[in-house]
Structures are given as structure tokens and as C-alpha cells.
Amino acid sequence: MSDLRLTWNPAQGGADLTYTAGDLLLDDGLETAVLLSLFAGVKGGWWGDAFPEVPNDTFGSLFWQLAREKDTPATARRAEEIVAAGLTWLVEDKVAASVAVVVTAVAPTLAFSVTIARPMAAPAVYLYSY
């Protein structure tokens, strides 16, 4: 199943739909799912949580809570925990065998990588800064 492709724009600190020649592109991989998992969660929750297929199943992460944090090693560790928690569903739903997250605090942003080991495909690696 394909998703509409989202592309991360670090300058804007957000993602947007991707298109070429006026046509929206599709994402057959995991990047759109990763972007939504990490950045769709906002204070009060994601709108899609109002219609869960599994009762009490929520989507997104608490990444928004880091917006006003100071650039410290503790914040980088907390960001790593938040990113990993936001992606646990990939392993729970057997989309991935494992997910590894490495966060590097590079003032004034957080840079991080997400490596997803997939059962029947090469690992997917995504790099973001926020």
C-alpha cells in the first residue's frame, strides 16, 4: 500500500507533500510513515486518533514537547527516547525487525538518524534535523 509522499524540509522544520509536473508522488517505503509517526503528534493529539482501528491506539510522538527545551545532553537523550517510542509500532506491527535511533545535539537544532531493519528488505536510514 502506498502513501502520499512527504518530504522533510529542515529549513521549515516540517514536511510537505511531494509532487512533480503537477502530480502528487507516492511513497512505497517507510519515510512518510516515519515522518507522521514523529511529527504528526501535537499537543492534544493527532486528529486521526479520533478514529482508531484498535481501541486506545494512538499515533504520533511527544516530539513537540522538545520545542522549548535547552540544548543539553539530557535533551538529546530525551529526544532519542521520544523518537524511539514514536516508532515502536513499526516493530509491534512487524513492519520492522528493529528500529535504532541516534540523536546528536547540534545547536540550535537536533540532528538524528533513524535506521529501520526490515525483515525482507535492506535497512532504511533516514536523517532529520529539527
C-alpha positions, -999 to +999 in steps of 0.1 A: +000+000+000+013+034-009+011+067+009+013+102-005+050+110-003+060+136+024+094+152+022+111+167+052+122+203+049+147+211+076+147+248+069+110+250+076+110+223+104+083+204+087+072+181+059+051+187+028+035+167+001+059+160-028+049+165-064+065+166-098+049+181-130+017+188-111+013+152-099+015+140-063+041+113-057+036+081-038+058+066-011+061+028-012+087+028+016+085+039+052+096+076+052+061+090+051+051+067+080+082+077+099+075+114+094+039+111+105+049+090+135+074+116+147+058+149+138+021+144+135+017+143+172+009+177+185-003+189+219-038+174+223-030+145+199-033+138+163-067+142+146-066+106+133-066+092+169-104+100+170-110+070+147-086+042+158-089+008+143-077-007+176-093+009+208-070+033+226-044+031+199-027+065+194-004+078+168+025+103+168+051+112+193+058+136+221+085+153+199+066+186+201+075+188+238+111+194+229+104+227+211+113+249+241+140+226+256+176+239+260+204+223+240+218+199+266+229+163+266+198+155+287+176+169+259+194+148+233+188+117+254+151+126+259+147+132+222+162+098+215+137+082+238+108+101+223+118+092+187+122+056+196+089+055+214+071+071+184+084+043+162+077+013+184+046+005+164+068-005+134+082-034+155+049-042+172+031-044+138+060-064+124+068-038+097+103-037+111+126-062+129+141-033+148+145+005+150+177+023+160+178+060+168+208+082+173+204+118+182+231+144+180+226+178+196+239+204+171+228+238+185+203+252+178+189+220+162+187+183+170+201+161+143+191+125+143+191+093+123+166+065+122+177+031+110+149+006+104+158-030+099+132-047+078+125-084+077+126-088+039+144-058+026+176-037+031+176-014+061+161+020+056+181+050+070+165+085+074+183+116+086+165+146+100+172+179+118+147+198+138 
